[in-house]
Amino acid sequence: MRLSKEPSNSTSPIVADAPPALFTVTPPWCTRGMDAELERRLARRAASQSGLVSRRQLVAIGFTDHQIKGRVANGRLRALHRGIYLLGGAPLTDLVRLQAATLATNGVASHRSAAHIFGLVDVAPTRPEITIDAAANSRGPFIAHRCGDLQSRDTISINGVATTNATRTLVDLGAVVHGEVLEAALESTPAPDHNIRSIVATFLRTRCSWSPRNCCDAFASRGARSDVGAGGE
């Protein structure tokens, strides 16, 4: 699943990516030579992922299977999903759980999770909510929506988390919330960056399996009836 950054002139309410923090899991006096170099590589890799690292990344850095198992056994790596680890001492927040789910599935944050990232809803879902490809593994402590029509222009990266952009998020949100929640989310979205016409155009080309009734009701209540007809260009 390819990702793209939002245009630089975006007025999205999301703040700019925060500078990554470095994570240290082994005291400097316990590392010598190659071990110290591995620690530095691991810290650099995990810094952009909130302390998360995949098994594939660990192997690319230079860790052996034996070293990975040893770190899991002594708590210096914490397994969150198959092949996804959190460095010891790194905080396990809701956002980290969400990012771990996207790394485990090669998916993106979506629906209520994405809406929470954008500040469109006040409360995050109890489990991370993500969108995955039709063939991706959906087993895990998260809510997975399978969808084959997600395009690169529908996705961005915010503070290292792959997520649907604001327009696609609003469209997807209509599948899982009541109309008044969607209406409140639309009201909190700045114009003209994420205008009704753009939202409806995305809605019309979406082929995920959900009812668009909530979206249509919310669009109508915003005075967008004429835009619905014009949005299918």
KEMIRO-569562 format. One record per residue (C-alpha): residue number from 1; residue in one letter; x, y, z. Coordinates in nm, 2 decimals. Each point is the difference from the previous one (the first is absolute). Example, Ala and Ser with C-alpha at 12.3 -4.5 7.8 and 13.67 -1.06 7.14 Angstrom:
     i   aa       xx       yy       zz
     1    A     1.23    -0.45     0.78
     2    S     0.14     0.34    -0.07
! end
This chain:
     i   aa       xx       yy       zz
     1    M     0.00     0.00     0.00
     2    R     0.17     0.32    -0.11
     3    L    -0.01     0.32     0.20
     4    S     0.02     0.36    -0.10
     5    K     0.05     0.32     0.20
     6    E    -0.26     0.27     0.00
     7    P     0.09     0.30    -0.22
     8    S     0.22     0.25     0.18
     9    N    -0.27     0.27    -0.02
    10    S    -0.25    -0.21     0.20
    11    T    -0.18     0.17     0.29
    12    S    -0.07    -0.32     0.18
    13    P    -0.06     0.04     0.37
    14    I     0.27    -0.26     0.07
    15    V     0.32     0.14     0.14
    16    A     0.33    -0.07    -0.19
    17    D     0.19    -0.31     0.07
    18    A     0.17     0.02     0.33
    19    P     0.37    -0.07     0.02
    20    P     0.05    -0.37     0.07
    21    A     0.14    -0.10     0.34
    22    L     0.29    -0.25     0.03
    23    F    -0.07    -0.31     0.21
    24    T     0.28    -0.17     0.19
    25    V    -0.07    -0.35     0.13
    26    T     0.35    -0.10     0.10
    27    P     0.23     0.20     0.24
    28    P     0.31     0.13    -0.18
    29    W     0.23    -0.19     0.24
    30    C    -0.16    -0.33    -0.11
    31    T     0.09     0.04    -0.36
    32    R     0.33    -0.03    -0.17
    33    G     0.11     0.00    -0.37
    34    M    -0.26    -0.14    -0.23
    35    D    -0.26    -0.01     0.28
    36    A     0.03     0.37     0.04
    37    E    -0.04     0.05    -0.38
    38    L    -0.31    -0.22     0.00
    39    E    -0.14     0.21     0.28
    40    R     0.05     0.32    -0.20
    41    R    -0.16    -0.15    -0.31
    42    L    -0.29    -0.12     0.20
    43    A    -0.05     0.33     0.17
    44    R     0.00     0.18    -0.34
    45    R    -0.24    -0.24    -0.15
    46    A    -0.25     0.00     0.29
    47    A     0.02     0.38     0.04
    48    S    -0.23     0.06    -0.30
    49    Q    -0.25    -0.27     0.11
    50    S    -0.07     0.10     0.37
    51    G     0.23    -0.28     0.12
    52    L    -0.14    -0.26    -0.23
    53    V     0.20    -0.23    -0.22
    54    S    -0.08    -0.30    -0.22
    55    R     0.19    -0.33    -0.01
    56    R     0.09     0.08    -0.36
    57    Q     0.15     0.33     0.11
    58    L     0.19    -0.17     0.28
    59    V     0.15    -0.25    -0.24
    60    A     0.09     0.28    -0.25
    61    I     0.18     0.19     0.29
    62    G     0.21    -0.31     0.07
    63    F    -0.18    -0.19     0.28
    64    T     0.00    -0.38    -0.01
    65    D    -0.30    -0.21     0.09
    66    H     0.18    -0.10     0.32
    67    Q     0.05     0.36     0.10
    68    I    -0.36     0.09    -0.07
    69    K    -0.13    -0.29     0.21
    70    G     0.24     0.10     0.27
    71    R    -0.12     0.36     0.01
    72    V    -0.36    -0.12     0.02
    73    A     0.08    -0.24     0.28
    74    N     0.18     0.27     0.21
    75    G    -0.26     0.27    -0.07
    76    R     0.21     0.22    -0.22
    77    L    -0.25    -0.06    -0.28
    78    R    -0.38    -0.04     0.06
    79    A    -0.19    -0.20    -0.26
    80    L    -0.33     0.18    -0.09
    81    H    -0.09    -0.19    -0.32
    82    R     0.17    -0.27    -0.20
    83    G     0.32     0.15    -0.11
    84    I    -0.06     0.34     0.16
    85    Y     0.18     0.11     0.31
    86    L     0.01     0.30     0.24
    87    L     0.33     0.09     0.15
    88    G     0.03    -0.05     0.38
    89    G    -0.07     0.32     0.18
    90    A    -0.20     0.16    -0.29
    91    P    -0.35     0.11     0.11
    92    L    -0.29    -0.22    -0.14
    93    T    -0.26     0.27    -0.08
    94    D    -0.32    -0.02    -0.20
    95    L     0.19     0.16    -0.29
    96    V     0.28    -0.26     0.02
    97    R    -0.25    -0.28     0.00
    98    L    -0.16     0.15    -0.31
    99    Q     0.34     0.04    -0.17
   100    A     0.09    -0.36     0.09
   101    A    -0.32    -0.12    -0.16
   102    T     0.08     0.18    -0.32
   103    L     0.36    -0.14    -0.01
   104    A    -0.13    -0.36     0.07
   105    T    -0.25     0.02    -0.29
   106    N     0.16     0.25    -0.24
   107    G    -0.33     0.18     0.05
   108    V    -0.09     0.36     0.09
   109    A    -0.19     0.16     0.29
   110    S    -0.36     0.07    -0.11
   111    H    -0.35     0.06     0.11
   112    R    -0.03     0.10     0.37
   113    S     0.38    -0.04     0.06
   114    A     0.08     0.24    -0.29
   115    A    -0.27     0.24     0.10
   116    H     0.15     0.01     0.35
   117    I     0.34     0.08    -0.14
   118    F    -0.15     0.29    -0.20
   119    G    -0.19     0.12     0.31
   120    L    -0.34    -0.06    -0.17
   121    V    -0.12    -0.22     0.29
   122    D     0.08     0.05     0.37
   123    V     0.05    -0.37     0.10
   124    A     0.22    -0.27    -0.17
   125    P    -0.16    -0.34    -0.06
   126    T     0.07    -0.26     0.27
   127    R     0.19    -0.20    -0.27
   128    P     0.21     0.14    -0.28
   129    E    -0.20     0.03    -0.32
   130    I     0.18    -0.05    -0.33
   131    T    -0.05    -0.07    -0.37
   132    I     0.19    -0.28    -0.16
   133    D     0.03    -0.16    -0.34
   134    A    -0.24    -0.29    -0.08
   135    A     0.28    -0.26     0.04
   136    A     0.15     0.14     0.32
   137    N     0.00    -0.18     0.33
   138    S    -0.29     0.14     0.21
   139    R     0.07    -0.20     0.32
   140    G     0.10     0.22     0.29
   141    P    -0.13     0.23     0.28
   142    F    -0.13     0.25    -0.25
   143    I    -0.30     0.07    -0.22
   144    A     0.09    -0.06    -0.37
   145    H    -0.20     0.12    -0.30
   146    R     0.09    -0.17    -0.32
   147    C     0.00     0.23    -0.30
   148    G     0.15    -0.03    -0.35
   149    D    -0.06     0.35    -0.13
   150    L     0.23     0.20     0.24
   151    Q     0.23     0.21    -0.22
   152    S     0.33     0.18     0.09
   153    R    -0.18     0.33    -0.02
   154    D    -0.23    -0.12     0.28
   155    T     0.28    -0.04     0.25
   156    I     0.26     0.20     0.19
   157    S     0.25    -0.05     0.28
   158    I    -0.05     0.20     0.33
   159    N     0.27    -0.03     0.26
   160    G     0.11    -0.33    -0.15
   161    V    -0.35    -0.15    -0.01
   162    A    -0.14    -0.10    -0.34
   163    T    -0.36     0.13    -0.01
   164    T    -0.28     0.09    -0.24
   165    N    -0.01     0.37    -0.09
   166    A    -0.27     0.22     0.14
   167    T    -0.23    -0.03    -0.30
   168    R     0.01    -0.38    -0.01
   169    T    -0.03    -0.01     0.38
   170    L    -0.33     0.19    -0.01
   171    V    -0.13    -0.23    -0.27
   172    D     0.09    -0.31     0.20
   173    L    -0.12     0.15     0.32
   174    G    -0.36     0.00    -0.14
   175    A     0.01    -0.38     0.01
   176    V     0.06    -0.04     0.37
   177    V    -0.16     0.29     0.18
   178    H    -0.34     0.16     0.05
   179    G    -0.10     0.29    -0.22
   180    E     0.04     0.26     0.27
   181    V     0.36    -0.11     0.07
   182    L     0.09     0.03    -0.37
   183    E    -0.17     0.34    -0.02
   184    A     0.21     0.12     0.29
   185    A     0.31    -0.13    -0.17
   186    L    -0.09     0.18    -0.32
   187    E    -0.06     0.32     0.20
   188    S     0.35    -0.02     0.15
   189    T     0.17    -0.05    -0.34
   190    P     0.15     0.32    -0.14
   191    A    -0.11     0.13    -0.34
   192    P     0.09     0.02    -0.27
   193    D     0.27    -0.26     0.04
   194    H    -0.25    -0.29     0.06
   195    N    -0.31     0.14    -0.18
   196    I    -0.32    -0.19    -0.05
   197    R     0.06    -0.04    -0.37
   198    S     0.33    -0.18     0.06
   199    I    -0.16    -0.22     0.27
   200    V    -0.29    -0.10    -0.23
   201    A     0.24    -0.07    -0.29
   202    T     0.19    -0.24     0.22
   203    F    -0.32    -0.16     0.12
   204    L    -0.12    -0.06    -0.35
   205    R     0.31    -0.20    -0.10
   206    T     0.02    -0.20     0.32
   207    R    -0.09    -0.36    -0.03
   208    C     0.03    -0.12     0.36
   209    S    -0.29    -0.20     0.13
   210    W    -0.19     0.25     0.21
   211    S    -0.32     0.20    -0.02
   212    P     0.04     0.37    -0.10
   213    R    -0.32     0.11     0.17
   214    N     0.18     0.18     0.28
   215    C     0.22     0.18    -0.24
   216    C    -0.29     0.11    -0.22
   217    D    -0.19     0.12     0.30
   218    A     0.29     0.20     0.12
   219    F     0.07     0.15    -0.34
   220    A    -0.36     0.10    -0.04
   221    S    -0.01     0.17     0.34
   222    R     0.30     0.21    -0.10
   223    G    -0.20     0.12    -0.30
   224    A     0.20    -0.22    -0.25
   225    R    -0.29    -0.15    -0.20
   226    S     0.11     0.18    -0.31
   227    D     0.36    -0.10     0.05
   228    V    -0.10    -0.37     0.02
   229    G    -0.12     0.02    -0.35
   230    A     0.30     0.18    -0.12
   231    G     0.26    -0.20     0.19
   232    G     0.00    -0.30    -0.23
   233    E     0.21     0.15    -0.26
! end
